[in-house]
Each structure stands twice: as structure tokens, then as C-alpha cells.
Amino acid sequence: MGEFFKPWRRKMGVLTLVMAVLSATVWVRSLSIQDVFRVSLKRPYMLSSMNGSLSWFIDYDGSPLAGAWSIGPAGNFDNRFNGLGLNWNWKVCGFAEGTFLAPFPNFQKVTFFMIPYWSIVFPLTLLSAWFLLNKPGSPSAVHQPSSPNQL
């Protein structure tokens, strides 16, 4: 078993496979549960996982608990922010960018980006398959001419 993990490609293949499985697990969880993480750096940010997408909110200071992680039921994104002037700037294949007016503290404009989990899981899975299944040519299989006349 130890020989299986000697090449760096297999190590990378297993690592990307683990990342794909973890991402798929979070994807499935996001279909019924919303996870929210808030952080304040120079500006307040919020990272949300719901409805099969990862959302990044900029200037969303909806909670005094910076660095807080909260869990709740996943709801429809459009229904949740529709009464707040939700404006989709673009929306393609699950990728999206838009704005809405946060009711606190003073109806400030919030920008958000959405990335669907499939765009993370599928490339990681393909990369893992390539690392694990692609067999590089062995050095002994390369033809070496035995004399200068065979060039």
C-alpha cells in the first residue's frame, strides 16, 4: 500500500478527491441548511452556503457578531431578498452577481457574488481522475538509439 502513494501524482489525486468529496458534501448540505459566516476586515463580509451555491456578500453588516457562524434553514434566494430591491446584474448557469439594499443599518447597498458548487466539485473530480488514472510513460519505455546510425 505504501508504494501506491510514492508518486506525487497519486498524492495530489487523493488530495483533490478528498477536496471534491468535501465540496460535494457541503453542496448537498446547502440544499436544506444555510450556513453563514461573518467576518469584518476593513469592510464587513459574509460568506453564505445555500441552495447549491456559495455566496460572498460585501458591505453586509447584518450582525454585530463579526467572526460568527450561524446555521438556519435554506430558503429561496429571490424570496429572501426580493423585498429589499434585489437587482441581478448578471446570472448565468448558477453564477451570479447582484445587489440589494440591506435594511440595517441605513439601507446600504450590498453587492454579492454567487458560485454554484457544481463548478467546484466537477473540476476537482476531473483533476483527481486525471492524477489517479493517467499513467506517465516509464523511462524504460522510451526508445534510445543504440548507435548514431539509427538516428
N, C-alpha and C positions, 0 to 999 in steps of 0.2 A: 504494500500500500504506500509506503514511503517513496518508492520510485515514481509513483503516479504524479506526485506533487513536485518533483525535481525541476522540470522545465518551468520557466517564468510564465509561459502562456497558460499553463493549466492553473497556476495560482491566480492569474488575472481572470481566467474563465470562471473559476469558483467564486471569486470576489464579485464579479459582475452578476453572476447568477444569484448570489445572496442579495445583492442590491435590488435586482429585478423582483425577487420574491417578496422582499420587504416593501417595495413600492406597490406591488400588486395587492398586498395585504392592506396597506393604507388606502388604496383605491377602493377596495371592497368596503372597508370600514366607512369611508366617506359617503357611501350611498345611503347610510342610515344614521350616521353620527357626524356632527360637526365638531371639529377640533379647532380651537382658536388660540394663537399665541401672540401676545402683545409685547412689543419692545419699544423703548424710547432711546434713540441715539441722539443725533442732533434734531431729528424730527420724529414724531410718533409713527410707528409702523404696526401693521397687523398682518399675520400670516394665517390663512384660514383654509381648512381642508373640508370641502363639502361637495356633494353631488358629482363625484368623479373628477373634481378639479382642485387644483391648488391655486389659491388666490392671494395676491400680495396687495395690501392697501397702503397708500401713502397719505400722511397727514390725517390719519384716523385716530383721534384721541378720544375714543369712546369709553375708556375705563381709566380710573386713577391708578389701577394696578399694573404698572409697567413691569414686564417680565412675567406676567401671569399667563397661565394656561387654563383654558376653560373648555368644557365639553357640553354639548347640547344636541337636540335633535336636528338633523339636517332638514332644511326647508328649501323651497324653490327660490333661487336667487332673485329672479324677476319679481316674485311676490313680496319678498322680504324688503327690497329697496325701491319698489315701484312708486310708493307714495313720497319718496324723497327726491324726485326729479332724476330718476335713473336715465342716463344717456349712454347708449352703446356707441362708441366711436368706431369700432370695428369688431366683428365677431365672425370667425371662420373656423370650422372643424373643431370647435371647443376652445380654441384660442380666442381671447377677447381682451379688449381694453375699453374702459369707460369711466364715467364719473357719476357722482351723486352728491347731494347736499346732506351732510351729517347734521342731525338736529342738535348736537351739542358740540362744542359749547355755543357757537353762534351761527349755525347753518353754514359751516365752512365747506368748501368744495373738496371732495375726496376723489383721488384717482386710484384706480385698481387695475390689475392685470390678472388674467386667468390662464392657467396652463393645464390642459387635460392630462390626467395620469397616464393615459394610453401613450402619450408622446414621450413619457419617461420609461415605461415598462417595456414597450416593444423594442426600442433601440438597445436597451440593456440586455434583453433576451437574445436579440440577434448578435450582439457583440460577444456575449457569453458563448453562444453556439459556435461562433467563428473561432474563438480562443480554444474551446474544448474539442471541436471536431476537425479543425483544419490541421493537417499533419504537415509540418515543414519537411522539405526534402532532406534526406540524410546525407551527410558529407560523402559517404561511401558510394552513393548512387550517382554522383557527378562523374562524368566520363573525363578521365585525364589521359591525354595522348601520351603514349609510351616513347615515341620518337618524334623529332622535329618534322619528319616527312608526313606524319598523319595530320598536321595542322591543315 
